[in-house]
Amino acid sequence: MPAADHVHSRRPQLAAWLACGLTLALLVAMLLLPAHTPAGVVDLAPLALWAAANAVVGALIAARRPEHPIGWLLLASGLLGSLAQFAGQYAYYTLVTRPGSLPFGQAMLWLAGWPNNAGFGLVVFLVLLFPTGRLLSPGWRPVARFATVVYVANVVGYAFAPGPQAFGALTNPRGIEAFAGPVAAVAQAVAVGLGLVTWVAAVSSLALRLRRAQGVERLQLKWFCYAAALFPVVVGIAIAFPRLGSDRVDGLIVSVPLLALPVAIGIAILRYRLYEIDRLINRTLVYGLLTALLAVVYAGTVLVLGQVFGGVAGNPPSWAVAGATLAVAALFQPARRRIQQGVDRRFNRRKYDMAQTIEVFSARLREQVELDTLSAELLGVVDQTMQPTTASLWLRPSAQPLASGRGQGG
């Protein structure tokens, strides 16, 4: 290969890793910058982890498959997110903490708002193009054009909307005051409505893909849907945590789906251990339901014992709490087995039928002594559970007894 062609073939890889390095450098600089902003490291962690995961996974995909748009969309999302977070810290430091200590404070203040929304807005295109990098069919091109127009309009609107910027302490220096008040409210309502229409169309496209997909593509879509399904679950947990007395744990919990989505996309596109998704879904359902069941049993037991022995406002005695803990521990294995059977029966019917077939065959095996009948039943079980193209049974003949004596020479 000529040197010029080799350099040209390496350009996408170099561009991908350069964008990834720039994203990570901005995030590191954001953490090292002594901005003393109202947001601590824990508050910044979810978006920082989202940007870092997008950058790394996007670089891996773009470097190995530069023709695939998913990798470049992830890189763009990560870079925009890291730029917004760094700009917010920078602007607050040079305009509030130490005014005039660093240059370009107003420019950074303007960059503190809209790139973050632009980065998150790219997710709708990930949904439309995943996993092939192409639209579901040519008939979806008007939807893609509509999504592009809505995306650009929202980004421009955020970039020039008047209002708070950089932790709410400063206002957008490029905001157009004519769009404040009722005009801004109407524009925001229209933007939300159009954005909702776009998301409904994108999710519909993904659902149609999943319905039609087979083989590897279906596994790829399962990975994506599994990670996306974590969002409503985790957000619900995060909303509940402040009521339980924790102010910062919710931000760390939200980081889980933000990390899971780009990681799942990377596994799906690079096809790394795709077939583990069924086991992962199964374990998530089983242990999620088991955790919820045991938590309800424990809380109910402690609440009842507390009311009986300590009054409505009193605390339960220590022996009651210990007893509830032991009861939950004793319930763990039986509950897990029952939930596992229920999940297999509902979501993994083939595995459940295989287990039932083998269990019935094991019971008959103890009673069956006729070799021909046993061979036929064994082949039937193998065909029903494993579904091979051909199946045959070979039985090793028993060893012949040796002669009891040797011939005597005369």
SEGU-970267 format. One record per residue (C-alpha): residue number from 1; residue in one letter; x, y, z. Coordinates in pm, 1 decimal, padded with zeros to 6 digits. Each point is the difference from the previous one (the first is absolute). Example, Ala and Ser with C-alpha at 12.3 -4.5 7.8 and 13.67 -1.06 7.14 Angstrom:
+-------+------+----------+----------+----------+
| vexpa | vose |        u |        v |        w |
+-------+------+----------+----------+----------+
|     1 |    A |  01230.0 | -00450.0 |  00780.0 |
|     2 |    S |  00137.0 |  00344.0 | -00066.0 |
+-------+------+----------+----------+----------+
This chain:
+-------+------+----------+----------+----------+
| vexpa | vose |        u |        v |        w |
+-------+------+----------+----------+----------+
|     1 |    M |  00000.0 |  00000.0 |  00000.0 |
|     2 |    P |  00141.8 |  00344.1 | -00091.6 |
|     3 |    A |  00088.2 |  00226.2 |  00291.1 |
|     4 |    A | -00261.7 |  00259.7 | -00102.6 |
|     5 |    D | -00278.0 | -00261.9 | -00006.5 |
|     6 |    H |  00110.7 | -00135.4 |  00337.7 |
|     7 |    V | -00013.1 |  00347.9 |  00154.8 |
|     8 |    H | -00340.9 |  00060.6 | -00156.8 |
|     9 |    S | -00135.4 | -00328.7 |  00143.1 |
|    10 |    R |  00125.2 |  00096.7 |  00344.5 |
|    11 |    R | -00166.6 |  00341.5 |  00005.0 |
|    12 |    P | -00336.8 | -00117.7 |  00139.4 |
|    13 |    Q |  00173.1 | -00186.1 |  00282.8 |
|    14 |    L |  00216.5 |  00299.9 |  00083.0 |
|    15 |    A | -00299.2 |  00235.1 | -00008.9 |
|    16 |    A | -00200.7 | -00231.4 |  00225.3 |
|    17 |    W |  00269.4 | -00030.6 |  00265.6 |
|    18 |    L |  00078.2 |  00371.1 | -00022.4 |
|    19 |    A | -00364.9 |  00083.6 |  00073.8 |
|    20 |    C | -00000.5 | -00252.4 |  00284.9 |
|    21 |    G |  00319.6 |  00147.1 |  00145.9 |
|    22 |    L | -00137.8 |  00352.6 | -00022.4 |
|    23 |    T | -00319.1 | -00106.2 |  00179.4 |
|    24 |    L |  00191.1 | -00164.6 |  00284.4 |
|    25 |    A |  00238.7 |  00296.8 |  00024.2 |
|    26 |    L | -00292.4 |  00241.6 |  00039.0 |
|    27 |    L | -00149.6 | -00217.4 |  00273.8 |
|    28 |    V |  00329.4 | -00021.0 |  00187.2 |
|    29 |    A |  00047.1 |  00375.8 | -00030.8 |
|    30 |    M | -00352.8 |  00050.9 |  00131.0 |
|    31 |    L |  00082.4 | -00201.7 |  00311.6 |
|    32 |    L |  00336.1 |  00168.8 |  00052.7 |
|    33 |    L | -00124.7 |  00353.8 | -00054.5 |
|    34 |    P | -00041.0 |  00160.2 |  00346.6 |
|    35 |    A | -00335.8 |  00149.2 | -00086.3 |
|    36 |    H | -00161.6 | -00035.5 |  00342.2 |
|    37 |    T | -00336.4 | -00025.4 | -00170.2 |
|    38 |    P | -00322.6 | -00096.1 |  00175.3 |
|    39 |    A |  00022.2 | -00342.8 | -00169.1 |
|    40 |    G |  00231.3 | -00253.2 |  00159.1 |
|    41 |    V |  00171.3 | -00298.7 | -00158.5 |
|    42 |    V | -00297.2 | -00226.0 |  00077.8 |
|    43 |    D | -00236.6 |  00242.0 | -00175.7 |
|    44 |    L |  00221.5 |  00010.6 | -00306.4 |
|    45 |    A |  00064.0 | -00375.4 | -00007.2 |
|    46 |    P | -00305.9 | -00118.8 | -00201.8 |
|    47 |    L |  00055.5 |  00228.3 | -00298.0 |
|    48 |    A |  00378.1 | -00041.0 |  00018.7 |
|    49 |    L | -00030.3 | -00380.5 | -00004.8 |
|    50 |    W | -00250.0 |  00022.4 | -00285.4 |
|    51 |    A |  00239.4 |  00212.2 | -00207.4 |
|    52 |    A |  00300.9 | -00220.4 |  00079.2 |
|    53 |    A | -00183.3 | -00324.5 | -00080.9 |
|    54 |    N | -00133.2 |  00142.1 | -00327.7 |
|    55 |    A |  00347.2 |  00116.8 | -00099.3 |
|    56 |    V |  00177.4 | -00328.2 |  00075.7 |
|    57 |    V | -00264.0 | -00226.5 | -00153.3 |
|    58 |    G | -00043.0 |  00232.3 | -00297.3 |
|    59 |    A |  00375.1 | -00000.8 | -00064.7 |
|    60 |    L |  00012.2 | -00381.0 |  00013.2 |
|    61 |    I | -00284.7 | -00030.2 | -00249.9 |
|    62 |    A |  00120.7 |  00277.2 | -00230.3 |
|    63 |    A |  00356.6 | -00133.8 | -00000.7 |
|    64 |    R | -00106.6 | -00353.1 | -00092.2 |
|    65 |    R | -00299.3 |  00087.4 | -00217.6 |
|    66 |    P |  00049.0 |  00356.2 | -00126.2 |
|    67 |    E | -00285.0 | -00034.1 | -00249.7 |
|    68 |    H | -00251.2 | -00055.8 |  00282.3 |
|    69 |    P | -00168.6 |  00325.6 |  00114.1 |
|    70 |    I | -00077.4 | -00128.4 |  00351.5 |
|    71 |    G |  00360.9 |  00041.8 |  00112.2 |
|    72 |    W |  00020.3 |  00358.2 | -00123.8 |
|    73 |    L | -00334.9 |  00088.1 |  00160.3 |
|    74 |    L |  00126.9 | -00128.2 |  00334.6 |
|    75 |    L |  00323.2 |  00196.9 | -00039.6 |
|    76 |    A | -00189.0 |  00318.6 | -00082.9 |
|    77 |    S | -00231.9 | -00046.7 |  00296.5 |
|    78 |    G |  00289.6 | -00054.3 |  00239.7 |
|    79 |    L |  00200.1 |  00293.4 | -00133.5 |
|    80 |    L | -00294.8 |  00241.1 |  00019.7 |
|    81 |    G | -00082.9 | -00111.1 |  00353.6 |
|    82 |    S |  00357.1 |  00039.2 |  00124.7 |
|    83 |    L |  00027.0 |  00342.5 | -00166.9 |
|    84 |    A | -00314.9 |  00123.2 |  00175.8 |
|    85 |    Q |  00114.4 | -00121.4 |  00341.9 |
|    86 |    F |  00350.5 |  00143.5 | -00035.4 |
|    87 |    A | -00137.3 |  00329.6 | -00128.6 |
|    88 |    G | -00239.2 |  00025.8 |  00296.3 |
|    89 |    Q |  00278.7 | -00051.6 |  00254.5 |
|    90 |    Y |  00231.5 |  00236.6 | -00188.5 |
|    91 |    A | -00262.1 |  00275.2 | -00031.8 |
|    92 |    Y | -00101.4 | -00016.7 |  00365.6 |
|    93 |    Y |  00361.6 |  00016.3 |  00111.4 |
|    94 |    T |  00100.5 |  00295.3 | -00214.3 |
|    95 |    L | -00326.7 |  00196.1 |  00036.4 |
|    96 |    V | -00104.7 | -00073.0 |  00360.1 |
|    97 |    T |  00273.4 | -00160.2 |  00208.0 |
|    98 |    R |  00290.7 |  00208.5 | -00131.5 |
|    99 |    P | -00133.5 |  00256.4 | -00244.4 |
|   100 |    G |  00233.9 |  00072.7 | -00289.8 |
|   101 |    S |  00257.3 | -00264.8 |  00097.6 |
|   102 |    L | -00037.3 | -00187.9 | -00330.5 |
|   103 |    P | -00082.8 |  00120.3 | -00352.5 |
|   104 |    F | -00304.7 | -00083.0 | -00214.1 |
|   105 |    G | -00236.3 | -00015.1 |  00295.7 |
|   106 |    Q | -00304.8 |  00117.1 | -00197.8 |
|   107 |    A |  00068.3 | -00242.5 | -00284.0 |
|   108 |    M |  00029.7 | -00288.2 |  00244.7 |
|   109 |    L | -00320.2 |  00111.6 |  00169.4 |
|   110 |    W | -00179.7 | -00026.1 | -00333.7 |
|   111 |    L |  00144.1 | -00351.6 | -00050.5 |
|   112 |    A | -00115.4 | -00111.0 |  00343.2 |
|   113 |    G | -00359.8 | -00054.2 | -00107.7 |
|   114 |    W | -00086.2 | -00116.8 | -00348.6 |
|   115 |    P |  00271.6 | -00264.5 | -00075.6 |
|   116 |    N | -00134.5 | -00222.3 |  00277.1 |
|   117 |    N | -00347.8 | -00001.4 | -00153.2 |
|   118 |    A |  00151.8 | -00051.9 | -00342.7 |
|   119 |    G |  00189.5 | -00304.9 |  00124.8 |
|   120 |    F | -00305.0 | -00161.0 |  00157.2 |
|   121 |    G | -00209.2 |  00082.2 | -00305.5 |
|   122 |    L |  00217.7 | -00225.8 | -00214.9 |
|   123 |    V | -00142.0 | -00303.3 |  00181.2 |
|   124 |    V | -00312.6 |  00017.1 | -00216.6 |
|   125 |    F |  00217.4 | -00066.0 | -00307.4 |
|   126 |    L |  00162.8 | -00293.6 |  00180.1 |
|   127 |    V | -00346.5 | -00148.3 |  00044.0 |
|   128 |    L | -00090.9 |  00057.9 | -00365.4 |
|   129 |    L |  00321.9 | -00153.5 | -00138.2 |
|   130 |    F |  00077.6 | -00277.2 |  00248.1 |
|   131 |    P |  00142.4 | -00259.6 | -00059.8 |
|   132 |    T |  00068.2 | -00000.1 | -00376.1 |
|   133 |    G |  00085.5 |  00368.5 | -00035.3 |
|   134 |    R | -00279.0 |  00036.0 | -00255.4 |
|   135 |    L | -00365.3 |  00092.4 |  00022.5 |
|   136 |    L | -00252.9 | -00278.2 |  00025.7 |
|   137 |    S | -00111.8 |  00064.4 | -00359.7 |
|   138 |    P |  00004.4 |  00284.6 | -00255.1 |
|   139 |    G | -00346.3 |  00094.3 |  00122.2 |
|   140 |    W |  00156.4 |  00123.2 |  00325.0 |
|   141 |    R |  00204.3 |  00272.1 | -00171.1 |
|   142 |    P | -00268.0 |  00269.4 |  00056.5 |
|   143 |    V |  00007.9 | -00092.8 |  00369.7 |
|   144 |    A |  00377.6 |  00041.2 |  00007.5 |
|   145 |    R | -00024.3 |  00338.0 | -00174.0 |
|   146 |    F | -00270.8 |  00111.6 |  00242.4 |
|   147 |    A |  00214.5 | -00112.1 |  00295.9 |
|   148 |    T |  00296.8 |  00193.8 | -00139.6 |
|   149 |    V | -00204.8 |  00320.8 | -00037.1 |
|   150 |    V | -00138.4 | -00034.0 |  00354.1 |
|   151 |    Y |  00347.7 | -00071.6 |  00137.3 |
|   152 |    V |  00158.4 |  00303.4 | -00168.1 |
|   153 |    A | -00288.3 |  00225.4 |  00106.5 |
|   154 |    N |  00030.0 | -00116.0 |  00362.7 |
|   155 |    V |  00376.6 |  00052.5 |  00005.3 |
|   156 |    V | -00033.8 |  00351.9 | -00144.3 |
|   157 |    G | -00279.5 |  00073.9 |  00244.7 |
|   158 |    Y |  00208.5 | -00106.9 |  00297.9 |
|   159 |    A |  00301.2 |  00191.1 | -00128.0 |
|   160 |    F | -00181.2 |  00335.9 | -00018.8 |
|   161 |    A | -00268.4 | -00039.3 |  00265.7 |
|   162 |    P |  00021.4 |  00259.2 |  00277.4 |
|   163 |    G |  00021.2 | -00129.7 |  00352.5 |
|   164 |    P |  00231.1 | -00150.1 |  00261.9 |
|   165 |    Q |  00326.7 | -00160.4 | -00098.5 |
|   166 |    A |  00287.6 | -00166.6 |  00188.8 |
|   167 |    F | -00167.3 | -00129.8 |  00317.9 |
|   168 |    G | -00270.5 |  00268.0 | -00015.2 |
|   169 |    A |  00235.2 |  00274.0 |  00120.3 |
|   170 |    L |  00045.0 |  00167.1 | -00339.5 |
|   171 |    T | -00214.1 |  00068.2 | -00306.3 |
|   172 |    N |  00059.7 | -00097.6 | -00359.7 |
|   173 |    P |  00217.9 |  00276.1 | -00156.7 |
|   174 |    R | -00139.5 | -00080.4 | -00346.2 |
|   175 |    G | -00361.7 | -00022.1 |  00110.7 |
|   176 |    I | -00251.0 |  00197.8 | -00203.3 |
|   177 |    E | -00224.7 |  00187.1 |  00239.4 |
|   178 |    A | -00277.6 |  00031.0 | -00259.8 |
|   179 |    F | -00066.1 | -00372.1 |  00046.6 |
|   180 |    A | -00052.4 |  00030.3 |  00374.5 |
|   181 |    G | -00337.2 | -00020.0 |  00175.8 |
|   182 |    P | -00304.7 | -00142.0 | -00181.5 |
|   183 |    V |  00191.9 | -00046.7 | -00324.5 |
|   184 |    A |  00251.1 | -00222.5 |  00175.1 |
|   185 |    A | -00276.4 | -00201.5 |  00166.1 |
|   186 |    V | -00175.8 | -00061.3 | -00333.0 |
|   187 |    A |  00327.2 | -00088.3 | -00174.4 |
|   188 |    Q |  00092.1 | -00242.0 |  00276.7 |
|   189 |    A | -00340.1 | -00170.5 | -00017.9 |
|   190 |    V |  00031.0 | -00039.3 | -00378.0 |
|   191 |    A |  00354.0 | -00134.7 |  00034.8 |
|   192 |    V | -00108.0 | -00253.3 |  00260.8 |
|   193 |    G | -00290.3 | -00114.1 | -00215.4 |
|   194 |    L |  00212.0 | -00042.2 | -00313.7 |
|   195 |    G |  00269.6 | -00175.7 |  00199.6 |
|   196 |    L | -00256.5 | -00241.1 |  00140.2 |
|   197 |    V | -00125.7 | -00078.1 | -00351.3 |
|   198 |    T |  00356.9 | -00069.7 | -00108.8 |
|   199 |    W |  00062.2 | -00234.1 |  00292.5 |
|   200 |    V | -00323.1 | -00189.0 | -00061.9 |
|   201 |    A |  00101.4 | -00053.1 | -00362.2 |
|   202 |    A |  00351.2 | -00113.4 |  00098.3 |
|   203 |    V | -00126.6 | -00247.0 |  00260.3 |
|   204 |    S | -00255.5 | -00131.2 | -00251.1 |
|   205 |    S |  00281.7 | -00062.4 | -00244.8 |
|   206 |    L |  00192.7 | -00189.8 |  00266.5 |
|   207 |    A | -00305.9 | -00208.9 |  00090.1 |
|   208 |    L | -00055.5 | -00092.7 | -00365.1 |
|   209 |    R |  00364.9 | -00100.3 | -00033.3 |
|   210 |    L | -00026.6 | -00221.3 |  00306.5 |
|   211 |    R | -00316.2 | -00161.1 | -00132.3 |
|   212 |    R |  00154.8 | -00082.2 | -00337.1 |
|   213 |    A |  00357.7 | -00073.2 |  00106.2 |
|   214 |    Q |  00150.7 | -00345.7 |  00023.9 |
|   215 |    G |  00333.8 | -00146.8 |  00095.7 |
|   216 |    V |  00281.2 |  00240.6 |  00081.3 |
|   217 |    E | -00203.4 |  00315.1 | -00062.8 |
|   218 |    R | -00263.0 | -00110.4 |  00249.8 |
|   219 |    L |  00268.5 | -00055.1 |  00264.2 |
|   220 |    Q |  00142.2 |  00345.2 | -00071.2 |
|   221 |    L | -00343.3 |  00156.1 |  00047.0 |
|   222 |    K | -00046.1 | -00192.9 |  00324.3 |
|   223 |    W |  00318.8 |  00153.8 |  00140.1 |
|   224 |    F | -00117.4 |  00349.2 | -00092.2 |
|   225 |    C | -00350.9 | -00048.6 |  00138.9 |
|   226 |    Y |  00135.0 | -00151.9 |  00321.4 |
|   227 |    A |  00218.2 |  00304.6 |  00066.0 |
|   228 |    A | -00278.3 |  00241.9 | -00097.1 |
|   229 |    A | -00245.1 | -00177.0 |  00232.8 |
|   230 |    L |  00226.7 |  00078.9 |  00295.1 |
|   231 |    F | -00080.8 |  00372.0 | -00029.9 |
|   232 |    P | -00357.9 | -00000.7 |  00137.7 |
|   233 |    V |  00092.0 | -00251.4 |  00271.3 |
|   234 |    V |  00307.7 |  00186.1 |  00119.5 |
|   235 |    V | -00161.8 |  00342.8 | -00023.0 |
|   236 |    G | -00282.6 | -00127.5 |  00218.5 |
|   237 |    I |  00252.5 | -00121.6 |  00258.0 |
|   238 |    A |  00183.6 |  00333.0 | -00016.9 |
|   239 |    I | -00322.5 |  00189.0 |  00064.6 |
|   240 |    A | -00067.5 | -00217.6 |  00303.2 |
|   241 |    F |  00344.9 |  00041.9 |  00155.4 |
|   242 |    P | -00036.4 |  00363.2 |  00116.4 |
|   243 |    R | -00308.5 | -00106.4 |  00192.1 |
|   244 |    L |  00211.3 | -00265.1 |  00171.1 |
|   245 |    G |  00245.5 |  00260.7 |  00127.2 |
|   246 |    S |  00269.9 | -00001.9 | -00270.2 |
|   247 |    D |  00075.5 |  00312.6 | -00201.2 |
|   248 |    R |  00285.1 | -00118.8 | -00220.9 |
|   249 |    V | -00058.5 | -00370.9 | -00059.0 |
|   250 |    D | -00262.8 |  00074.4 | -00264.4 |
|   251 |    G |  00263.6 |  00159.7 | -00225.0 |
|   252 |    L |  00221.7 | -00305.8 |  00023.5 |
|   253 |    I | -00294.3 | -00232.4 | -00069.5 |
|   254 |    V | -00093.3 |  00194.4 | -00312.9 |
|   255 |    S |  00355.8 | -00064.1 | -00122.0 |
|   256 |    V | -00081.8 | -00371.4 | -00039.4 |
|   257 |    P | -00225.5 |  00026.3 | -00308.3 |
|   258 |    L |  00207.1 |  00286.5 | -00136.9 |
|   259 |    L |  00296.9 | -00237.8 | -00004.7 |
|   260 |    A | -00202.5 | -00305.2 | -00101.0 |
|   261 |    L | -00133.9 |  00144.7 | -00325.6 |
|   262 |    P |  00333.2 |  00075.0 | -00175.1 |
|   263 |    V |  00151.4 | -00322.8 |  00136.3 |
|   264 |    A | -00293.1 | -00201.2 | -00135.9 |
|   265 |    I |  00032.2 |  00176.0 | -00335.7 |
|   266 |    G |  00370.5 | -00086.5 | -00010.6 |
|   267 |    I | -00065.0 | -00366.6 |  00080.0 |
|   268 |    A | -00273.0 | -00016.7 | -00263.7 |
|   269 |    I |  00190.8 |  00170.6 | -00282.5 |
|   270 |    L |  00333.1 | -00174.5 |  00069.5 |
|   271 |    R | -00188.5 | -00327.6 |  00061.5 |
|   272 |    Y |  00182.6 | -00083.0 |  00319.9 |
|   273 |    R | -00173.2 | -00279.7 |  00194.4 |
|   274 |    L | -00335.4 |  00073.9 | -00158.8 |
|   275 |    Y | -00156.3 | -00324.3 |  00117.4 |
|   276 |    E |  00039.4 |  00096.5 |  00367.2 |
|   277 |    I | -00296.6 |  00237.8 | -00025.2 |
|   278 |    D | -00263.9 | -00269.0 |  00061.9 |
|   279 |    R |  00175.3 | -00111.6 |  00317.6 |
|   280 |    L |  00043.4 |  00362.4 |  00108.5 |
|   281 |    I | -00369.4 |  00076.8 | -00049.0 |
|   282 |    N | -00094.1 | -00318.4 |  00183.7 |
|   283 |    R |  00223.9 |  00078.0 |  00299.2 |
|   284 |    T | -00120.7 |  00359.3 |  00013.8 |
|   285 |    L | -00364.5 | -00105.3 |  00010.0 |
|   286 |    V |  00058.9 | -00273.1 |  00257.6 |
|   287 |    Y |  00212.5 |  00197.0 |  00243.1 |
|   288 |    G | -00196.4 |  00321.5 | -00050.0 |
|   289 |    L | -00327.1 | -00172.5 |  00088.6 |
|   290 |    L |  00169.8 | -00190.8 |  00281.1 |
|   291 |    T |  00142.3 |  00318.7 |  00150.0 |
|   292 |    A | -00335.9 |  00174.6 | -00016.8 |
|   293 |    L | -00177.5 | -00298.9 |  00157.9 |
|   294 |    L |  00248.0 | -00035.3 |  00286.3 |
|   295 |    A | -00003.2 |  00375.3 |  00063.1 |
|   296 |    V | -00379.3 | -00000.3 |  00025.0 |
|   297 |    V |  00003.8 | -00304.1 |  00231.7 |
|   298 |    Y |  00266.9 |  00151.4 |  00223.4 |
|   299 |    A | -00163.3 |  00342.9 |  00016.8 |
|   300 |    G | -00342.4 | -00150.4 |  00063.3 |
|   301 |    T |  00128.9 | -00229.6 |  00272.6 |
|   302 |    V |  00188.4 |  00277.2 |  00178.5 |
|   303 |    L | -00298.2 |  00236.9 | -00032.9 |
|   304 |    V | -00247.1 | -00252.0 |  00140.5 |
|   305 |    L |  00227.9 | -00099.0 |  00287.7 |
|   306 |    G |  00073.3 |  00365.8 |  00069.8 |
|   307 |    Q | -00368.3 |  00081.3 |  00029.7 |
|   308 |    V | -00072.4 | -00306.3 |  00213.3 |
|   309 |    F |  00288.5 |  00034.3 |  00244.0 |
|   310 |    G |  00103.7 |  00364.1 | -00024.6 |
|   311 |    G | -00315.4 |  00186.0 | -00086.0 |
|   312 |    V | -00075.2 |  00185.8 | -00321.2 |
|   313 |    A |  00273.1 |  00258.9 |  00056.1 |
|   314 |    G |  00241.5 | -00229.0 |  00180.2 |
|   315 |    N |  00293.7 | -00200.9 | -00127.5 |
|   316 |    P | -00014.9 | -00380.9 | -00010.3 |
|   317 |    P |  00218.4 | -00189.8 |  00246.0 |
|   318 |    S |  00336.7 | -00124.6 | -00117.8 |
|   319 |    W | -00110.6 | -00362.9 |  00013.7 |
|   320 |    A | -00283.8 |  00080.6 | -00241.9 |
|   321 |    V |  00240.4 |  00155.1 | -00250.3 |
|   322 |    A |  00233.9 | -00299.9 |  00037.6 |
|   323 |    G | -00290.2 | -00237.4 | -00051.2 |
|   324 |    A | -00114.3 |  00183.0 | -00313.4 |
|   325 |    T |  00355.6 | -00015.2 | -00135.5 |
|   326 |    L |  00023.5 | -00375.1 |  00062.8 |
|   327 |    A | -00341.5 | -00051.9 | -00160.2 |
|   328 |    V |  00108.8 |  00185.1 | -00311.9 |
|   329 |    A |  00324.6 | -00201.1 | -00013.2 |
|   330 |    A | -00193.8 | -00326.3 |  00028.4 |
|   331 |    L | -00239.8 |  00114.9 | -00271.3 |
|   332 |    F |  00277.5 |  00087.6 | -00246.0 |
|   333 |    Q |  00066.6 | -00337.1 | -00168.0 |
|   334 |    P | -00362.5 | -00123.0 | -00024.4 |
|   335 |    A | -00113.2 |  00337.1 | -00132.0 |
|   336 |    R |  00283.1 |  00011.0 | -00250.8 |
|   337 |    R | -00090.2 | -00343.4 | -00136.1 |
|   338 |    R | -00367.0 |  00086.2 | -00033.5 |
|   339 |    I |  00071.8 |  00334.5 | -00166.0 |
|   340 |    Q |  00252.0 | -00166.3 | -00234.0 |
|   341 |    Q | -00263.2 | -00252.6 | -00107.2 |
|   342 |    G | -00255.8 |  00275.5 | -00053.5 |
|   343 |    V |  00239.3 |  00211.1 | -00207.6 |
|   344 |    D |  00101.2 | -00300.7 | -00210.8 |
|   345 |    R | -00364.6 | -00094.7 | -00049.8 |
|   346 |    R | -00090.0 |  00352.4 | -00113.5 |
|   347 |    F |  00310.2 |  00129.8 | -00179.8 |
|   348 |    N |  00206.7 | -00310.1 | -00081.4 |
|   349 |    R | -00257.8 | -00262.6 | -00084.1 |
|   350 |    R |  00241.3 | -00221.7 | -00191.5 |
|   351 |    K |  00232.9 | -00033.4 |  00297.4 |
|   352 |    Y | -00294.1 | -00072.2 |  00228.9 |
|   353 |    D | -00136.1 | -00269.2 | -00235.4 |
|   354 |    M |  00346.4 | -00156.1 | -00027.2 |
|   355 |    A |  00032.1 | -00019.0 |  00377.4 |
|   356 |    Q | -00345.5 | -00154.9 |  00031.7 |
|   357 |    T |  00076.2 | -00257.0 | -00271.4 |
|   358 |    I |  00328.0 | -00102.7 |  00161.3 |
|   359 |    E | -00166.2 | -00025.4 |  00340.1 |
|   360 |    V | -00271.8 | -00231.3 | -00137.4 |
|   361 |    F |  00259.4 | -00211.6 | -00179.7 |
|   362 |    S |  00206.9 | -00031.2 |  00318.5 |
|   363 |    A | -00304.1 | -00130.0 |  00185.8 |
|   364 |    R | -00072.5 | -00259.3 | -00272.6 |
|   365 |    L |  00366.2 | -00098.4 | -00018.1 |
|   366 |    R | -00016.2 | -00148.0 |  00348.8 |
|   367 |    E | -00285.8 | -00228.5 | -00105.1 |
|   368 |    Q |  00106.3 | -00095.8 | -00352.3 |
|   369 |    V |  00216.3 | -00309.9 | -00049.0 |
|   370 |    E | -00069.1 | -00092.8 | -00360.9 |
|   371 |    L |  00294.1 |  00118.3 | -00210.7 |
|   372 |    D | -00185.3 |  00061.9 | -00329.1 |
|   373 |    T | -00269.8 |  00208.9 |  00166.3 |
|   374 |    L |  00260.0 |  00193.9 |  00200.6 |
|   375 |    S |  00201.5 |  00074.3 | -00315.8 |
|   376 |    A | -00307.9 |  00128.2 | -00183.6 |
|   377 |    E | -00102.3 |  00223.7 |  00292.4 |
|   378 |    L |  00353.3 |  00138.1 |  00037.1 |
|   379 |    L |  00015.5 |  00091.9 | -00369.0 |
|   380 |    G | -00342.0 |  00161.0 |  00030.1 |
|   381 |    V |  00111.6 |  00214.5 |  00293.8 |
|   382 |    V |  00314.8 |  00110.2 | -00186.1 |
|   383 |    D | -00203.4 |  00091.1 | -00307.9 |
|   384 |    Q | -00257.5 |  00193.7 |  00204.5 |
|   385 |    T |  00245.1 |  00195.3 |  00215.6 |
|   386 |    M |  00302.1 |  00058.0 | -00225.7 |
|   387 |    Q | -00169.4 | -00031.8 | -00342.7 |
|   388 |    P |  00300.4 | -00138.5 | -00192.9 |
|   389 |    T | -00017.0 | -00067.6 | -00372.7 |
|   390 |    T |  00087.6 | -00366.3 |  00059.8 |
|   391 |    A |  00033.0 | -00210.3 |  00312.1 |
|   392 |    S |  00125.4 | -00354.7 |  00053.6 |
|   393 |    L |  00078.0 | -00211.4 |  00304.5 |
|   394 |    W |  00301.3 | -00226.0 |  00020.3 |
|   395 |    L |  00031.0 | -00247.2 |  00283.5 |
|   396 |    R |  00337.3 | -00154.5 |  00067.9 |
|   397 |    P | -00026.1 | -00379.8 |  00005.7 |
|   398 |    S |  00082.5 | -00160.8 |  00328.7 |
|   399 |    A |  00343.7 | -00157.0 |  00027.3 |
|   400 |    Q |  00007.3 | -00375.0 | -00078.5 |
|   401 |    P |  00115.7 | -00218.9 |  00289.3 |
|   402 |    L |  00344.0 | -00150.1 | -00047.4 |
|   403 |    A |  00036.9 | -00374.4 | -00045.6 |
|   404 |    S |  00032.0 | -00179.4 |  00333.6 |
|   405 |    G |  00280.8 | -00222.5 | -00115.5 |
|   406 |    R |  00266.3 | -00040.5 | -00265.9 |
|   407 |    G |  00049.1 | -00285.2 | -00240.3 |
|   408 |    Q |  00247.8 | -00265.4 |  00118.0 |
|   409 |    G |  00267.0 | -00120.1 | -00239.5 |
|   410 |    G |  00028.1 | -00375.0 | -00056.1 |
+-------+------+----------+----------+----------+
